[in-house]
Amino acid sequence: MSDIRKKLQSINFDKFDFVEHQQETKSHSKHYKILIVDDDEEVHHITKMVLDGFEFEGTGIELLQAYSFNDTIETFNQHSDIAVMLLDVVMEEDNTGLQIVKYIRDQLKNKLVRIILRTGQPGKAPEDKVIINYDINDYKSKTELTVQRLYTSLYAALRSYRDIYTIERNKLGLEKVIQSTTDLLKFNSFDGFAQGILMQLASLLNINEDSMYIVERQDNGFLALDNLGECTIISATGAFTPYIGKSIKELNDSRVENILSNLEENQIIFNEHLCAGNHTSINNVKNYVFMEGPLSISEMDQRLVRIILNNFSLIFDNYLLNEDITSTQGEIINVLSEVVENRSEETANHITRVSEICHIIGTKYGLAAEETRILKLISPLHDVGKIAIPDSILKKPDKLTVDEFEVMKRHTTIGYNILIASNKPLFKQAAIIAQNHHERWDGMGYPIGLSGENIPLHARIVAVADVFDALLHKRVYKDPWDINSVIELFEEERGKQFDPALVDILLGNIDEIYHVVQKYTDR
């Protein structure tokens, strides 16, 4: 069973069924921002005096001030969360206020702020035309705007802002849930996938500080290296990052331990400072999610967290299934390759070395991580066609005759035909390598006589790795070469037998590649 399979078996988000424990939280933990825009200092003074101590649903207000078009735009650039703007029409120009409305709505694309137009000169901006042509939310003459009417207008505007803000936040949350599923499916490694969970939850909850995702093993030694009952941090952000792979006890934080130990089974808790939850799978694996704020979590946010965690559960299941399929195919490949190598009386470590060397060359060449992983997996099948070559030829200790060599060359097409018959993508890719790994860069190879970049890249990489390792080891028809002689041959065959770029990578990383040969010696 592969390491990734073992890792994944320690995680299970299967059907998160958290019991919600809500705490009342305000939509805004600070203040609602009110912007006063007027070129008359007295208007600012009176408005501030009238609104002193004003609250909406238990939340106070913060008053901002601007005196001109440029002042207003600068204030919006500094404060993206202004809830209400009390806006004069006539300032440096007769229609400055209307210009501000157009700029805020059309240029800044701010549809949330509620705009209350206040004017002392209604003739400059007739109400019937302004309310139709400009995206404002209320129109008041300064002469009619008593204290009570100002309060009434402000209450109505903040109530509208609160509702629109909630709808917009929930809309964005749902978009994040949908996008998170797409984004997580892009990860090709377990570590990336686990880190992706944190990224998406942090994005959903607007978390700026510390968070971690941990898993506690309680499966009686299913993984032998795990200590029973130990909580191991597998992915983290912020202050918890240095503890990835370590026990939660190494945090030396009794607060975190107390929170997690006091969680009931399948429970999640939210408040303005943290989000924490656990889940026990059918395999008796306990999973924890722990995040720190500051947070502002609504009931809708809690529902979205539930949805996103359930989505993660389904993705984990699919990820595990795909890894299981890949692992099974890998085992089949290794068994089949060993059968071929043992028949030709070459040790199985040859295919291990070729596989490792291919991975190094592919990585240095710039192939994506997933592509190099697949290349490493399928490269051992390059000689599978030898299974059909007679022993009298395959094991002959002397040089082959012309006719015998023609028979030997057939292993490339035989291998191709064996592998291409499968409907599995891995075997179809392996078929291309089996067919083409004896082609030469100069076009003098077999079975087709391809040249240069017409030879599939994976086959060119395997050709380099296969010959490099074969020369360094004894075969029935030859003694092993020393490393210097092998290097000289590749220098001579650069651009002839082998892709020059791949030879440069081989020789430029000769110490690392030769270390593979020394590590996986013949048995």
MARGUVO-796094 format. One record per residue (C-alpha): x, y, z; residue number from 0; residue in three letters. Coordinates in steps of 0.02 Angstrom, whole numbers. Layout:
BEGIN
<node <X,Y,Z>,NUM,'ALA'>
...
END
This chain:
BEGIN
<node <0,0,0>,0,'MET'>
<node <72,170,-48>,1,'SER'>
<node <120,305,77>,2,'ASP'>
<node <-14,421,11>,3,'ILE'>
<node <-143,284,35>,4,'ARG'>
<node <-89,266,216>,5,'LYS'>
<node <-96,452,241>,6,'LYS'>
<node <-270,465,168>,7,'LEU'>
<node <-334,326,277>,8,'GLN'>
<node <-296,436,426>,9,'SER'>
<node <-420,566,360>,10,'ILE'>
<node <-607,550,342>,11,'ASN'>
<node <-731,691,320>,12,'PHE'>
<node <-865,563,285>,13,'ASP'>
<node <-1035,648,303>,14,'LYS'>
<node <-992,785,429>,15,'PHE'>
<node <-1144,792,543>,16,'ASP'>
<node <-1095,933,659>,17,'PHE'>
<node <-1211,992,797>,18,'VAL'>
<node <-1217,1180,781>,19,'GLU'>
<node <-1186,1286,935>,20,'HIS'>
<node <-1223,1465,889>,21,'GLN'>
<node <-1177,1624,977>,22,'GLN'>
<node <-1262,1786,934>,23,'GLU'>
<node <-1142,1893,834>,24,'THR'>
<node <-1168,2063,759>,25,'LYS'>
<node <-1154,2094,573>,26,'SER'>
<node <-1020,2222,612>,27,'HIS'>
<node <-910,2199,764>,28,'SER'>
<node <-848,2381,752>,29,'LYS'>
<node <-958,2523,688>,30,'HIS'>
<node <-1063,2568,539>,31,'TYR'>
<node <-970,2702,441>,32,'LYS'>
<node <-1070,2858,394>,33,'ILE'>
<node <-991,2982,273>,34,'LEU'>
<node <-1044,3164,281>,35,'ILE'>
<node <-1009,3255,116>,36,'VAL'>
<node <-1040,3443,118>,37,'ASP'>
<node <-938,3599,85>,38,'ASP'>
<node <-1019,3689,234>,39,'ASP'>
<node <-923,3661,397>,40,'GLU'>
<node <-1078,3707,497>,41,'GLU'>
<node <-1175,3564,417>,42,'VAL'>
<node <-1039,3444,471>,43,'HIS'>
<node <-1042,3513,648>,44,'HIS'>
<node <-1231,3503,667>,45,'ILE'>
<node <-1241,3328,591>,46,'THR'>
<node <-1106,3262,707>,47,'LYS'>
<node <-1192,3340,856>,48,'MET'>
<node <-1363,3268,809>,49,'VAL'>
<node <-1293,3093,778>,50,'LEU'>
<node <-1189,3087,936>,51,'ASP'>
<node <-1229,2923,1024>,52,'GLY'>
<node <-1334,2855,878>,53,'PHE'>
<node <-1345,2665,872>,54,'GLU'>
<node <-1424,2541,754>,55,'PHE'>
<node <-1469,2372,826>,56,'GLU'>
<node <-1341,2393,965>,57,'GLY'>
<node <-1200,2446,849>,58,'THR'>
<node <-1132,2622,850>,59,'GLY'>
<node <-1078,2728,704>,60,'ILE'>
<node <-914,2805,647>,61,'GLU'>
<node <-929,2974,562>,62,'LEU'>
<node <-815,3015,415>,63,'LEU'>
<node <-805,3186,332>,64,'GLN'>
<node <-773,3252,155>,65,'ALA'>
<node <-791,3427,82>,66,'TYR'>
<node <-770,3405,-105>,67,'SER'>
<node <-772,3282,-249>,68,'PHE'>
<node <-589,3235,-226>,69,'ASN'>
<node <-608,3220,-37>,70,'ASP'>
<node <-753,3101,-60>,71,'THR'>
<node <-666,2988,-185>,72,'ILE'>
<node <-511,2981,-76>,73,'GLU'>
<node <-617,2932,74>,74,'THR'>
<node <-698,2791,-24>,75,'PHE'>
<node <-527,2730,-79>,76,'ASN'>
<node <-476,2721,104>,77,'GLN'>
<node <-641,2648,168>,78,'HIS'>
<node <-724,2516,61>,79,'SER'>
<node <-855,2478,194>,80,'ASP'>
<node <-949,2643,206>,81,'ILE'>
<node <-1130,2603,245>,82,'ALA'>
<node <-1217,2770,217>,83,'VAL'>
<node <-1168,2933,132>,84,'MET'>
<node <-1258,3097,176>,85,'LEU'>
<node <-1221,3192,15>,86,'LEU'>
<node <-1243,3376,-28>,87,'ASP'>
<node <-1278,3418,-211>,88,'VAL'>
<node <-1205,3592,-234>,89,'VAL'>
<node <-1023,3607,-184>,90,'MET'>
<node <-880,3666,-296>,91,'GLU'>
<node <-1001,3646,-441>,92,'GLU'>
<node <-1191,3647,-449>,93,'ASP'>
<node <-1196,3460,-483>,94,'ASN'>
<node <-1044,3397,-385>,95,'THR'>
<node <-1151,3282,-280>,96,'GLY'>
<node <-1227,3203,-435>,97,'LEU'>
<node <-1053,3179,-510>,98,'GLN'>
<node <-1004,3089,-350>,99,'ILE'>
<node <-1154,2973,-364>,100,'VAL'>
<node <-1108,2927,-542>,101,'LYS'>
<node <-926,2897,-497>,102,'TYR'>
<node <-965,2790,-345>,103,'ILE'>
<node <-1089,2681,-438>,104,'ARG'>
<node <-1009,2674,-611>,105,'ASP'>
<node <-822,2688,-580>,106,'GLN'>
<node <-798,2614,-407>,107,'LEU'>
<node <-939,2488,-439>,108,'LYS'>
<node <-998,2515,-260>,109,'ASN'>
<node <-1180,2460,-253>,110,'LYS'>
<node <-1185,2433,-65>,111,'LEU'>
<node <-1170,2608,6>,112,'VAL'>
<node <-1339,2691,37>,113,'ARG'>
<node <-1343,2868,-30>,114,'ILE'>
<node <-1454,3001,50>,115,'ILE'>
<node <-1452,3159,-55>,116,'LEU'>
<node <-1469,3319,49>,117,'ARG'>
<node <-1487,3485,-39>,118,'THR'>
<node <-1521,3663,12>,119,'GLY'>
<node <-1557,3712,-169>,120,'GLN'>
<node <-1687,3592,-238>,121,'PRO'>
<node <-1699,3693,-397>,122,'GLY'>
<node <-1522,3642,-444>,123,'LYS'>
<node <-1569,3457,-433>,124,'ALA'>
<node <-1757,3429,-451>,125,'PRO'>
<node <-1812,3277,-352>,126,'GLU'>
<node <-1916,3196,-491>,127,'ASP'>
<node <-1769,3197,-613>,128,'LYS'>
<node <-1633,3150,-488>,129,'VAL'>
<node <-1724,3001,-415>,130,'ILE'>
<node <-1752,2931,-591>,131,'ILE'>
<node <-1582,2967,-668>,132,'ASN'>
<node <-1465,2934,-520>,133,'TYR'>
<node <-1444,2780,-411>,134,'ASP'>
<node <-1485,2861,-244>,135,'ILE'>
<node <-1587,2790,-101>,136,'ASN'>
<node <-1667,2946,-27>,137,'ASP'>
<node <-1689,3131,-67>,138,'TYR'>
<node <-1710,3263,67>,139,'LYS'>
<node <-1715,3451,70>,140,'SER'>
<node <-1606,3519,210>,141,'LYS'>
<node <-1750,3627,269>,142,'THR'>
<node <-1860,3474,300>,143,'GLU'>
<node <-1725,3365,375>,144,'LEU'>
<node <-1767,3379,560>,145,'THR'>
<node <-1679,3275,692>,146,'VAL'>
<node <-1817,3146,689>,147,'GLN'>
<node <-1822,3136,500>,148,'ARG'>
<node <-1632,3117,494>,149,'LEU'>
<node <-1645,2974,619>,150,'TYR'>
<node <-1786,2895,518>,151,'THR'>
<node <-1689,2909,354>,152,'SER'>
<node <-1531,2840,434>,153,'LEU'>
<node <-1622,2693,513>,154,'TYR'>
<node <-1702,2650,345>,155,'ALA'>
<node <-1536,2666,254>,156,'ALA'>
<node <-1441,2557,379>,157,'LEU'>
<node <-1578,2426,380>,158,'ARG'>
<node <-1566,2419,190>,159,'SER'>
<node <-1375,2413,196>,160,'TYR'>
<node <-1379,2273,324>,161,'ARG'>
<node <-1495,2166,218>,162,'ASP'>
<node <-1402,2196,55>,163,'ILE'>
<node <-1235,2166,141>,164,'TYR'>
<node <-1299,2000,210>,165,'THR'>
<node <-1364,1946,40>,166,'ILE'>
<node <-1200,1994,-45>,167,'GLU'>
<node <-1095,1907,87>,168,'ARG'>
<node <-1198,1749,73>,169,'ASN'>
<node <-1187,1756,-116>,170,'LYS'>
<node <-998,1771,-107>,171,'LEU'>
<node <-994,1629,19>,172,'GLY'>
<node <-1091,1515,-96>,173,'LEU'>
<node <-975,1562,-240>,174,'GLU'>
<node <-826,1517,-131>,175,'LYS'>
<node <-903,1349,-88>,176,'VAL'>
<node <-927,1311,-273>,177,'ILE'>
<node <-755,1376,-320>,178,'GLN'>
<node <-671,1284,-177>,179,'SER'>
<node <-729,1116,-245>,180,'THR'>
<node <-654,1158,-414>,181,'THR'>
<node <-492,1223,-339>,182,'ASP'>
<node <-466,1072,-226>,183,'LEU'>
<node <-486,953,-371>,184,'LEU'>
<node <-332,1034,-450>,185,'LYS'>
<node <-216,972,-312>,186,'PHE'>
<node <-116,818,-360>,187,'ASN'>
<node <-36,785,-191>,188,'SER'>
<node <-105,745,-21>,189,'PHE'>
<node <-9,887,61>,190,'ASP'>
<node <-74,1013,-65>,191,'GLY'>
<node <-250,947,-43>,192,'PHE'>
<node <-244,962,147>,193,'ALA'>
<node <-173,1138,135>,194,'GLN'>
<node <-309,1180,10>,195,'GLY'>
<node <-442,1142,141>,196,'ILE'>
<node <-371,1277,253>,197,'LEU'>
<node <-356,1401,111>,198,'MET'>
<node <-538,1380,63>,199,'GLN'>
<node <-608,1386,240>,200,'LEU'>
<node <-501,1538,280>,201,'ALA'>
<node <-564,1623,123>,202,'SER'>
<node <-744,1580,165>,203,'LEU'>
<node <-733,1648,342>,204,'LEU'>
<node <-617,1794,302>,205,'ASN'>
<node <-487,1729,424>,206,'ILE'>
<node <-326,1830,429>,207,'ASN'>
<node <-227,1748,567>,208,'GLU'>
<node <-196,1571,625>,209,'ASP'>
<node <-281,1407,579>,210,'SER'>
<node <-240,1224,575>,211,'MET'>
<node <-314,1058,526>,212,'TYR'>
<node <-263,908,631>,213,'ILE'>
<node <-302,724,640>,214,'VAL'>
<node <-299,608,790>,215,'GLU'>
<node <-261,424,761>,216,'ARG'>
<node <-366,306,867>,217,'GLN'>
<node <-365,149,760>,218,'ASP'>
<node <-256,36,870>,219,'ASN'>
<node <-97,50,768>,220,'GLY'>
<node <-168,46,592>,221,'PHE'>
<node <-12,145,549>,222,'LEU'>
<node <125,68,652>,223,'ALA'>
<node <228,227,666>,224,'LEU'>
<node <85,323,747>,225,'ASP'>
<node <74,338,936>,226,'ASN'>
<node <-102,293,991>,227,'LEU'>
<node <-206,441,1044>,228,'GLY'>
<node <-81,569,980>,229,'GLU'>
<node <-149,719,885>,230,'CYS'>
<node <-38,754,735>,231,'THR'>
<node <-47,918,640>,232,'ILE'>
<node <-49,878,454>,233,'ILE'>
<node <-79,1048,379>,234,'SER'>
<node <-68,1222,454>,235,'ALA'>
<node <-59,1408,424>,236,'THR'>
<node <2,1557,523>,237,'GLY'>
<node <81,1526,692>,238,'ALA'>
<node <43,1340,681>,239,'PHE'>
<node <145,1312,522>,240,'THR'>
<node <306,1257,610>,241,'PRO'>
<node <210,1116,693>,242,'TYR'>
<node <157,1023,535>,243,'ILE'>
<node <193,838,563>,244,'GLY'>
<node <211,860,751>,245,'LYS'>
<node <99,815,897>,246,'SER'>
<node <-23,945,957>,247,'ILE'>
<node <57,928,1128>,248,'LYS'>
<node <212,1011,1058>,249,'GLU'>
<node <110,1170,1039>,250,'LEU'>
<node <116,1179,1229>,251,'ASN'>
<node <-49,1273,1220>,252,'ASP'>
<node <-172,1214,1352>,253,'SER'>
<node <-307,1328,1281>,254,'ARG'>
<node <-308,1237,1114>,255,'VAL'>
<node <-301,1066,1197>,256,'GLU'>
<node <-446,1110,1313>,257,'ASN'>
<node <-555,1171,1171>,258,'ILE'>
<node <-528,1014,1068>,259,'LEU'>
<node <-541,893,1214>,260,'SER'>
<node <-707,968,1269>,261,'ASN'>
<node <-788,953,1099>,262,'LEU'>
<node <-925,824,1094>,263,'GLU'>
<node <-923,695,956>,264,'GLU'>
<node <-973,770,788>,265,'ASN'>
<node <-988,946,858>,266,'GLN'>
<node <-938,1114,788>,267,'ILE'>
<node <-931,1277,884>,268,'ILE'>
<node <-920,1455,822>,269,'PHE'>
<node <-893,1621,907>,270,'ASN'>
<node <-811,1785,861>,271,'GLU'>
<node <-638,1716,901>,272,'HIS'>
<node <-632,1538,836>,273,'LEU'>
<node <-709,1396,738>,274,'CYS'>
<node <-677,1220,803>,275,'ALA'>
<node <-754,1053,766>,276,'GLY'>
<node <-725,866,764>,277,'ASN'>
<node <-790,712,677>,278,'HIS'>
<node <-761,527,708>,279,'THR'>
<node <-764,417,554>,280,'SER'>
<node <-829,239,540>,281,'ILE'>
<node <-645,187,551>,282,'ASN'>
<node <-633,269,722>,283,'ASN'>
<node <-523,410,658>,284,'VAL'>
<node <-556,575,744>,285,'LYS'>
<node <-535,731,637>,286,'ASN'>
<node <-521,907,704>,287,'TYR'>
<node <-537,1076,623>,288,'VAL'>
<node <-474,1224,726>,289,'PHE'>
<node <-467,1403,666>,290,'MET'>
<node <-435,1567,753>,291,'GLU'>
<node <-504,1738,707>,292,'GLY'>
<node <-553,1871,728>,293,'PRO'>
<node <-711,1803,647>,294,'LEU'>
<node <-882,1873,611>,295,'SER'>
<node <-986,1718,582>,296,'ILE'>
<node <-1170,1722,540>,297,'SER'>
<node <-1291,1578,540>,298,'GLU'>
<node <-1272,1572,351>,299,'MET'>
<node <-1083,1558,371>,300,'ASP'>
<node <-1108,1406,480>,301,'GLN'>
<node <-1216,1324,349>,302,'ARG'>
<node <-1084,1362,216>,303,'LEU'>
<node <-948,1284,324>,304,'VAL'>
<node <-1056,1129,340>,305,'ARG'>
<node <-1079,1122,150>,306,'ILE'>
<node <-895,1148,112>,307,'ILE'>
<node <-840,1014,235>,308,'LEU'>
<node <-963,891,160>,309,'ASN'>
<node <-892,933,-11>,310,'ASN'>
<node <-718,899,56>,311,'PHE'>
<node <-780,730,117>,312,'SER'>
<node <-839,681,-57>,313,'LEU'>
<node <-677,744,-136>,314,'ILE'>
<node <-575,646,-9>,315,'PHE'>
<node <-671,489,-52>,316,'ASP'>
<node <-639,516,-238>,317,'ASN'>
<node <-457,560,-206>,318,'TYR'>
<node <-434,401,-105>,319,'LEU'>
<node <-521,296,-237>,320,'LEU'>
<node <-412,369,-375>,321,'ASN'>
<node <-255,341,-272>,322,'GLU'>
<node <-310,163,-239>,323,'ASP'>
<node <-333,132,-425>,324,'ILE'>
<node <-165,210,-466>,325,'THR'>
<node <-81,110,-327>,326,'SER'>
<node <-158,-52,-393>,327,'THR'>
<node <-99,-14,-568>,328,'GLN'>
<node <73,24,-498>,329,'GLY'>
<node <81,-144,-411>,330,'GLU'>
<node <30,-231,-572>,331,'ILE'>
<node <165,-136,-665>,332,'ILE'>
<node <298,-183,-537>,333,'ASN'>
<node <249,-367,-536>,334,'VAL'>
<node <246,-378,-725>,335,'LEU'>
<node <412,-286,-739>,336,'SER'>
<node <495,-400,-613>,337,'GLU'>
<node <435,-553,-707>,338,'VAL'>
<node <518,-487,-865>,339,'VAL'>
<node <680,-438,-778>,340,'GLU'>
<node <694,-602,-683>,341,'ASN'>
<node <667,-701,-842>,342,'ARG'>
<node <811,-611,-925>,343,'SER'>
<node <913,-642,-767>,344,'GLU'>
<node <931,-456,-732>,345,'GLU'>
<node <889,-402,-555>,346,'THR'>
<node <730,-309,-517>,347,'ALA'>
<node <835,-164,-454>,348,'ASN'>
<node <870,-118,-635>,349,'HIS'>
<node <690,-61,-657>,350,'ILE'>
<node <696,29,-489>,351,'THR'>
<node <852,124,-541>,352,'ARG'>
<node <782,166,-713>,353,'VAL'>
<node <622,227,-631>,354,'SER'>
<node <715,340,-509>,355,'GLU'>
<node <832,409,-643>,356,'ILE'>
<node <684,447,-757>,357,'CYS'>
<node <603,544,-616>,358,'HIS'>
<node <760,648,-588>,359,'ILE'>
<node <785,685,-774>,360,'ILE'>
<node <600,725,-799>,361,'GLY'>
<node <599,844,-652>,362,'THR'>
<node <757,934,-709>,363,'LYS'>
<node <686,944,-885>,364,'TYR'>
<node <539,1041,-814>,365,'GLY'>
<node <398,915,-824>,366,'LEU'>
<node <252,943,-705>,367,'ALA'>
<node <254,845,-542>,368,'ALA'>
<node <109,735,-595>,369,'GLU'>
<node <189,695,-762>,370,'GLU'>
<node <354,645,-682>,371,'THR'>
<node <259,538,-557>,372,'ARG'>
<node <173,445,-699>,373,'ILE'>
<node <338,428,-795>,374,'LEU'>
<node <419,352,-640>,375,'LYS'>
<node <272,232,-623>,376,'LEU'>
<node <265,168,-803>,377,'ILE'>
<node <449,171,-854>,378,'SER'>
<node <481,-7,-786>,379,'PRO'>
<node <371,-75,-926>,380,'LEU'>
<node <489,-20,-1065>,381,'HIS'>
<node <554,-198,-1094>,382,'ASP'>
<node <392,-294,-1063>,383,'VAL'>
<node <399,-360,-1242>,384,'GLY'>
<node <552,-465,-1197>,385,'LYS'>
<node <433,-588,-1118>,386,'ILE'>
<node <402,-656,-1294>,387,'ALA'>
<node <587,-668,-1345>,388,'ILE'>
<node <658,-846,-1343>,389,'PRO'>
<node <782,-887,-1203>,390,'ASP'>
<node <911,-939,-1332>,391,'SER'>
<node <920,-757,-1388>,392,'ILE'>
<node <875,-666,-1228>,393,'LEU'>
<node <1005,-758,-1123>,394,'LYS'>
<node <1139,-783,-1256>,395,'LYS'>
<node <1310,-737,-1182>,396,'PRO'>
<node <1387,-698,-1351>,397,'ASP'>
<node <1353,-566,-1482>,398,'LYS'>
<node <1189,-592,-1573>,399,'LEU'>
<node <1186,-635,-1757>,400,'THR'>
<node <1098,-520,-1879>,401,'VAL'>
<node <945,-633,-1881>,402,'ASP'>
<node <945,-649,-1692>,403,'GLU'>
<node <955,-461,-1672>,404,'PHE'>
<node <804,-442,-1787>,405,'GLU'>
<node <708,-555,-1671>,406,'VAL'>
<node <768,-458,-1519>,407,'MET'>
<node <710,-294,-1597>,408,'LYS'>
<node <533,-362,-1602>,409,'ARG'>
<node <518,-337,-1412>,410,'HIS'>
<node <476,-155,-1444>,411,'THR'>
<node <323,-190,-1552>,412,'THR'>
<node <273,-340,-1447>,413,'ILE'>
<node <277,-232,-1290>,414,'GLY'>
<node <177,-98,-1379>,415,'TYR'>
<node <43,-222,-1433>,416,'ASN'>
<node <29,-297,-1259>,417,'ILE'>
<node <7,-129,-1173>,418,'LEU'>
<node <-96,-34,-1301>,419,'ILE'>
<node <-234,-164,-1287>,420,'ALA'>
<node <-275,-98,-1113>,421,'SER'>
<node <-404,40,-1097>,422,'ASN'>
<node <-309,115,-949>,423,'LYS'>
<node <-218,279,-987>,424,'PRO'>
<node <-63,225,-889>,425,'LEU'>
<node <-39,70,-996>,426,'PHE'>
<node <-69,165,-1157>,427,'LYS'>
<node <68,288,-1108>,428,'GLN'>
<node <181,143,-1062>,429,'ALA'>
<node <148,68,-1235>,430,'ALA'>
<node <223,223,-1317>,431,'ILE'>
<node <381,204,-1212>,432,'ILE'>
<node <395,17,-1248>,433,'ALA'>
<node <383,48,-1435>,434,'GLN'>
<node <502,196,-1447>,435,'ASN'>
<node <638,180,-1315>,436,'HIS'>
<node <762,110,-1442>,437,'HIS'>
<node <738,250,-1568>,438,'GLU'>
<node <890,361,-1592>,439,'ARG'>
<node <902,550,-1603>,440,'TRP'>
<node <991,533,-1771>,441,'ASP'>
<node <853,422,-1842>,442,'GLY'>
<node <957,263,-1847>,443,'MET'>
<node <859,171,-1712>,444,'GLY'>
<node <714,48,-1718>,445,'TYR'>
<node <575,-7,-1744>,446,'PRO'>
<node <514,144,-1846>,447,'ILE'>
<node <669,251,-1871>,448,'GLY'>
<node <602,409,-1790>,449,'LEU'>
<node <723,552,-1759>,450,'SER'>
<node <741,707,-1651>,451,'GLY'>
<node <586,772,-1566>,452,'GLU'>
<node <476,655,-1668>,453,'ASN'>
<node <525,526,-1538>,454,'ILE'>
<node <405,541,-1390>,455,'PRO'>
<node <488,632,-1245>,456,'LEU'>
<node <454,498,-1116>,457,'HIS'>
<node <536,368,-1228>,458,'ALA'>
<node <689,480,-1251>,459,'ARG'>
<node <705,498,-1062>,460,'ILE'>
<node <690,310,-1034>,461,'VAL'>
<node <820,279,-1170>,462,'ALA'>
<node <948,383,-1075>,463,'VAL'>
<node <907,306,-906>,464,'ALA'>
<node <902,127,-972>,465,'ASP'>
<node <1070,134,-1063>,466,'VAL'>
<node <1154,228,-921>,467,'PHE'>
<node <1107,95,-794>,468,'ASP'>
<node <1134,-53,-909>,469,'ALA'>
<node <1312,0,-948>,470,'LEU'>
<node <1356,12,-764>,471,'LEU'>
<node <1298,-166,-726>,472,'HIS'>
<node <1344,-341,-780>,473,'LYS'>
<node <1240,-426,-913>,474,'ARG'>
<node <1255,-601,-985>,475,'VAL'>
<node <1340,-528,-1137>,476,'TYR'>
<node <1456,-399,-1052>,477,'LYS'>
<node <1547,-345,-895>,478,'ASP'>
<node <1502,-182,-805>,479,'PRO'>
<node <1581,-19,-862>,480,'TRP'>
<node <1660,108,-745>,481,'ASP'>
<node <1571,275,-724>,482,'ILE'>
<node <1701,375,-820>,483,'ASN'>
<node <1683,263,-973>,484,'SER'>
<node <1494,283,-966>,485,'VAL'>
<node <1510,472,-957>,486,'ILE'>
<node <1627,471,-1108>,487,'GLU'>
<node <1501,369,-1209>,488,'LEU'>
<node <1360,491,-1173>,489,'PHE'>
<node <1471,637,-1220>,490,'GLU'>
<node <1510,550,-1386>,491,'GLU'>
<node <1328,501,-1420>,492,'GLU'>
<node <1255,671,-1375>,493,'ARG'>
<node <1151,722,-1526>,494,'GLY'>
<node <1178,551,-1607>,495,'LYS'>
<node <1096,414,-1506>,496,'GLN'>
<node <1026,526,-1371>,497,'PHE'>
<node <931,690,-1355>,498,'ASP'>
<node <1069,819,-1321>,499,'PRO'>
<node <962,913,-1194>,500,'ALA'>
<node <934,755,-1094>,501,'LEU'>
<node <1119,709,-1100>,502,'VAL'>
<node <1159,882,-1031>,503,'ASP'>
<node <1037,852,-888>,504,'ILE'>
<node <1112,679,-854>,505,'LEU'>
<node <1291,742,-850>,506,'LEU'>
<node <1245,903,-759>,507,'GLY'>
<node <1168,802,-619>,508,'ASN'>
<node <1283,652,-626>,509,'ILE'>
<node <1317,647,-437>,510,'ASP'>
<node <1133,640,-393>,511,'GLU'>
<node <1096,511,-528>,512,'ILE'>
<node <1247,403,-488>,513,'TYR'>
<node <1190,404,-306>,514,'HIS'>
<node <1033,310,-363>,515,'VAL'>
<node <1144,175,-439>,516,'VAL'>
<node <1240,159,-277>,517,'GLN'>
<node <1083,159,-170>,518,'LYS'>
<node <991,21,-264>,519,'TYR'>
<node <1130,-105,-289>,520,'THR'>
<node <1101,-276,-367>,521,'ASP'>
<node <1038,-411,-251>,522,'ARG'>
END
